[in-house]
Amino acid sequence: MTLEDAMKARYFNINDLSRRSGVSRPTIYSILGKRKKQKSSVRVDTLLKIAKALNAKITISENKPTGFDIVLKEVKRNENC
């Protein structure tokens, strides 16, 4: 799943992800490919911060244009609510 798909699944916008992960908005825009000056790689510590904020795992994948894939962990709902 792409970062954009993971953000939609968790109902996060760029500001939410930035605030929860500690990753700057320009960096997130760059990863999403929405900046004119894109970096071709993403630092591992940045990916780990994003994964933690999304409650997800990151897998490195040469087949993906971004070089990584996101796998969301299941969110357990409290049945007593």
C-alpha positions in Angstrom: 0.0 0.0 0.0 1.3 3.5 -0.7 1.7 6.2 1.9 -1.2 8.1 0.5 -3.4 5.0 0.7 -2.3 4.3 4.3 -3.1 7.9 5.3 -6.6 7.6 3.8 -7.2 4.3 5.6 -6.2 6.0 9.0 -8.1 9.2 8.1 -4.9 11.2 8.4 -4.1 14.3 6.4 -0.5 15.6 6.0 -0.8 17.9 9.0 -2.0 15.0 11.2 0.8 12.7 10.0 3.4 15.5 10.5 2.2 16.2 14.1 2.0 12.5 15.1 5.2 11.4 13.5 7.4 14.4 14.0 8.3 14.4 10.3 8.1 17.8 8.6 5.3 18.5 6.2 7.8 19.3 3.4 9.4 15.9 3.9 6.0 14.2 3.7 5.1 16.2 0.6 8.4 15.0 -0.9 7.7 11.4 -0.1 4.3 11.6 -1.6 5.7 13.1 -4.8 3.9 16.4 -4.5 7.0 18.6 -4.5 9.0 19.8 -7.5 12.3 18.9 -5.8 11.9 15.3 -4.9 14.5 13.2 -3.3 15.0 9.7 -4.7 15.4 8.1 -1.3 13.9 8.3 2.1 15.8 7.9 5.4 15.1 4.8 7.4 14.5 6.8 10.6 11.9 8.9 8.8 10.1 5.8 7.5 10.1 4.3 11.1 8.6 7.5 12.5 5.8 7.4 9.8 5.2 3.7 10.4 4.8 4.3 14.2 2.4 7.1 13.7 0.3 5.0 11.2 0.6 1.8 13.4 2.1 0.1 10.4 5.1 -1.9 9.1 7.4 -0.7 6.4 8.8 -3.2 3.9 11.5 -2.4 1.5 10.5 -3.2 -2.1 12.5 -2.6 -5.2 9.3 -3.2 -7.2 7.6 0.0 -5.8 8.4 3.4 -7.3 9.0 4.8 -3.8 11.2 1.9 -2.8 9.0 0.9 0.1 5.6 -0.5 0.9 3.3 0.1 4.0 1.4 -2.7 5.7 -1.1 -1.4 8.2 -1.5 -3.3 11.5 -5.0 -4.1 12.6 -6.5 -1.7 15.1 -8.3 -3.6 17.8 -11.5 -2.0 18.9 -12.6 -2.1 22.5 -15.7 -4.2 22.6 -16.9 -2.7 25.9 -17.6 0.7 24.3 
